[in-house]
Amino acid sequence: MASTPSFFSNTLIDWYHRHRRPLPWRETTDPYAIWLSEIILQQTRVKQGLPYYLKFIERFPTVHDLANAPEDEVLRLWQGLGYYSRARNLHFTAKQVVAEFGGEFPGSYAGLLQLRGVGSYTAAAIASFAYREPVAVLDGNVYRVLARVFGRHENIAAPASKKIFEEIANAQIPFDNPDTYNQAIMEFGAIQCTPVAPDCLFCPLQQECFAFQHGLVNVLPVKEKAKSSRQRFFHYLVLQHENKLYLRKRPANDIWQSLYDFFSLETETLHPDPELFQGQISETLQIPAIPFRTTGKVYKHILSHQKISAQFYLVSLDFRLREETEDTLGLQLYSLDEIEALPKPILIHSFLDEHFF
């Protein structure tokens, strides 16, 4: 049984007024604050993202403050959230808003799409929350609610399905209250119509929900299986010289772009042949064979499509590396205070926390 737009939207809005979580970005119509929250919450739960939002708003209260900040500082504040391209896009877009739009965010859905890192979902969120433009948001929570209530079996991960769900979503949005409705359907998906064990018993849409009425709650929405993860093995040499450590800024052609880590070698196995491994170290660093010891612990980190296993080896150097080697490998000596201020992958941060800080 399909619900009428007025019943569906009014029910969600009534539910929202009773169950909404008090979140700071819901208490403002400032497009900068709303944009900041949306970028932080992409692929991040509210509980995890909230402290980051508060840190960013405190440190960068305006888009001008963010635009003028050094990239390393932005990445350092972002440390631990993952998907660091979001942070780089955040910084770029702040500069774009200042340079191209005089520090004012475009005032419409169409205009917001001109900004880097702002896709249809984020543009709809800003346009409806800040400007009350009647354009529906479509995130994972919304897909799930619509698929279950309206009985849609399209694969929500398929690009062709997006238009179908956009049409359904936009047909439900009340023109006089688009901001509250969009907040309501996202909140409903986040805490009522959850991916696993949704609270169907006390759901106000229970009688209208196709999935509930047909026993398909655990089937809908349909989503293709995630890609298999690639396993990678990193071996980090923690090169120490006179109370300083060698670190390098990671390149643009791999994970953790623009973050800092130690010199590393990647192998096909977690435990490479010791003799070959030592030879590879000596050849790459252009130094004679040196003693090193592993810390013993294997650090693991899971990314969207990669699983990282890393070991760390402590190396004490009585000499600096050749200048040519430092330049070629991008290595530079940093004090512990300097390292603390650098943006680092959480894996590197965890190691340093255990052994140096």
N, C-alpha and C positions, 0 to 999 in steps of 0.2 A: 504494500500500500504506500503510494508516494504521498508525501506531505505537501501541502500548499506552501508557497513561499512565505505567506504571512504567518502561518502556524509555525513553520520551521524556524524562521528568523525570530519571531516573538518568543518562542519557547527557549531558544538559546540565550537571548538577551535577558529574559527573566532568570534563567539559571545562572547566568554570569553575575548578575547583581547580587546573588546570594552566595556564590562560591568563589569569586575572583580573588586571586592572590594580590596583596598590596605590593606593587613593584614600581620603582621610581620613574621609569620611562612611561608609565601609564598616567602620571600626574602632570604631564607637560604636552604642549603642542609645538615645542621647539623642534624643527626638522633635524637639526644637528644631533640633539640628544636621542631622538628616535632612530635616526640612521645609525648612530654609534651602537645603540642597543641591538639593532637588527643584525649588524655585521658581527658583533661579538656572539650573538646567539645562534648564528648559522652553525649547524653541526655541533652545538654545545648546549647542554642542559642549563636551565635557568639557575639552578643551585650553584653550578660551577661558574657560570658567566657573570652572575651578579657582582661578586667582589671585583672582577676585572672592570666591569662597567663603572663601578664607584671609583676605582683607582684612576681610570681614564678621565672621567668627568672632573675629578678633583685636580688632576695634573693638567688637563687640557680642557678648560671650561668652555672654550669657543673653538670654532673651526680654524680660526687664525692661529690659536695656540698650537693646535695639532699640526697645521701646515708648516709652522716655523720650527718644529722640533726636529732634532737629528734622527735619522732612521734607526740608529742603534738604540736610542732611548725608547722609541716606539716598540721595537722588537723586544727590548728587555722587559717592558711592562706587559707585553703579550705572552711572555715566556710561560709555558705550561698549558696554553690553550690549544696548541697544535694548529695544523693547516695555516702555516705562516704566510702563505700568499694572501690570506685575508688581511693580515696586518700591513703587508706592503701595499695592497690595494687601498686600504683605509688611508694610509699616509698619502699615497698618490692622489686619491680623490679629494682629500682635504686641500691639497695644493691646487687641484683643478678648480674646486669651488671658489677659492680665493682668487686665482689668476683669471679664470674665464667668466665667473659670475659675481665678482665683487664681494665675495664672502657670503652671498645669499644662496641658499639652495633653490634650484628651480621649483616653481610653484605648481607643478602639475605632474601627473603620472608620465606623460609623454616626455616632458622636460627632464625628469629624474633619470630616465633611461639613457640619457647622454653621459651619465657619470660612470666611470670605471668601477666594476665590482657591484654595480646596482642592476640587477636583473628584474624580471617582471614581478617576482614576489616582493623584493625589497622596495621597489618603486611603488607598488600597490600599498604596502604597509605605511610608508612615509606619506603618500598622497592622501590616504584615508585618515590616518591618525593626526597628521599635522594640518591638512587642508580640507578634510571631510569630503574628499572626492569619492563618489560612489563606484569604486573599483575593488573587486574582491581579491583577497589574498589567497594564495594557493601554496601551502607548505605541506609537509608530511602529515601533520595533524589534520589539516583540512581535507586532504586526499582521503584519509582514513574515514573520517566522519561521512563525507559525501558517498564514498564507495559503499559503506555499510547501510546508511539510511536509504539511498536510492538504488541499491542493488546493482552497482556497476562492476562488471567483471574485467574491464580493460586493465592491462598491465600498466600500473601507474609509473613504472620506470621507463616505459616506452615513450619517446618524444611525440608520437602520434596521439597519445592519450591526453596530452596536456590540453589541447583545444576542447576536447569533450568535457573535461572537468572544469575548464574555465567557463564554458557556457552554462553549466549547471550552477557553478558558484555565483556567477554574475546575475543569474536569474533569481537568486535568493536574497540578494543584498537590498536592504531597505534604503531608498534614496535619502530619506530624512535622518538616518542614523547609521551611516556606513562604518564609522569608526568603532562604535560600541559593538556592532554586529561582527566585524572582523576580529576584534579582540575576543569576543565571546566564542566564536567557532574554534579559534586556535586554542583557547583555554579549555574548552570542552574536550578537544582531542587530547590535550596534554594531561588532564587529570580525571576525566570521566570515561571517554571512549578511547582508552589506552590500547597500545599494540597488543599487550598480553593481559589477560584477566580484566577486561573492561567491566565497569560497575553497571552491568545491564539491569540488575534487580531494581536499582533505584534511578534508572534513566528516564527522564521525562519524555524521551522520544521512543520509548520502548514499543508502543503500539504502532508507531509510524515507521519503524526501522525494518527494512526488507531483510537484512542479515539476521536480526533477532527472530523475526517471524518464520524464517526458512532454515534456521539452524546453521547459518553461514558466518557467524561472527568470527570464528577462527580461520575462515577461508578468505574473507575480504578484509582489506584490499588485496588484490593480486599484485605481486611484485616479483620480478625475476630474481633469481639467485645472484648473490654478490659474486664478483670475480674472485677467483682463488688468489690467495696472498702469495707473494714472492718472498722466499726466505733469504736473508742476507746475513753475512758474518763479518763484523768489523773488529779490527784489532788496533786499539789505540795505544800509541806510545806517548806516555806522559814524560816528556823531555824536560828535565829540571836543571837550571844553571843559575847558581848564586841567588837562591830564593825566588827565582822567577821561573815561569813555565812558558813553553812554546805553544802558542795557539795559532790558528789560521781562520780566516773568514771563508765560509763554504761557498763554492761557486754556484752559478745560476743553473747549471745543467743537471742538478740532482736534488734530493730532499734537503730540507733545512737551509734553503738558499739564504745567504747573508747572515746566518747565525755563525757562532764561533765554536770550534771544537779542536781537538788535538790532531797531530799528524796520525794518519791511520792507513792501514793496508786492509784490503778486502780480499777474502779467500773463499773458496768453495765449501770449506768445512769449518767447524768450530775449532778443531784442533789440527792445525797445519803441521807439516813435517818440520821439526825444529831447525834442522840444518838449512833447508831451503828458505825458511822464514827468516832466519838470521842473515842469510845471504841477501835476501831481498831488502832487508832493512839497511844493511851496509851499503848496498849499491844505490839505493834511492837517496839516502842521507849523505852519501859520499864520505863515510867515516869507517874506520876499522871496526871489527866485531867488538861489541860492547856487552857487558853483562846486564841483564834485566830480569826482573821478577814480575810475575803476574800477581795481581791482587787476589786471584782465586775465584772471585765471584763473577758469574755471568750475568750481565745486565740485559734485560729484555725490554723491548719497546714495540708496540703494535701501532702501525699506521693504517690508513684506509686499505691499501692493497700491498703492504709490505710488513714483514715481521723481522725486526732487527734483533740479533743476538750480538752482544759486544763484550770483549774482554779488554782489560786495561793492564798495561805493563809499565812499571815505574823504572825510569832510567835517569841516573844522575850523571850529568856531563861536567867534566872538568874544563871544558872549552866551549866556546860558542861554535855553532855551525858556520860553515863558510857563508860569506855574504851572498855568493851566487846561489847556494842551496836554499838559503832563506828566501831569496827573491823568487826562485823557481817554484818552490812549494808554498809560497805565501805565508811562511812562518814568521812569527814575531814574538819576542819575549815580553811577558806582562807580569806585573806584580799581582799578588792576590787581591789587593784592593781594586786594581784595574779590571781584573777578571770578574770580580763580583758585579761590576757595572756593565759588563758586556752581555748582549743577548745570546743565550745558549740553548741548545736542545735540552729538554728536560732530562734526558739520559745523562748528558754531560753534567748538568746541574746536580743530579743525584750523586754522581761519583764524587764530584768536588765537595759536596756537603759531607760525605762520609769520610773523606781522606784529608781535606785541607781546611775546611771552614769549621 
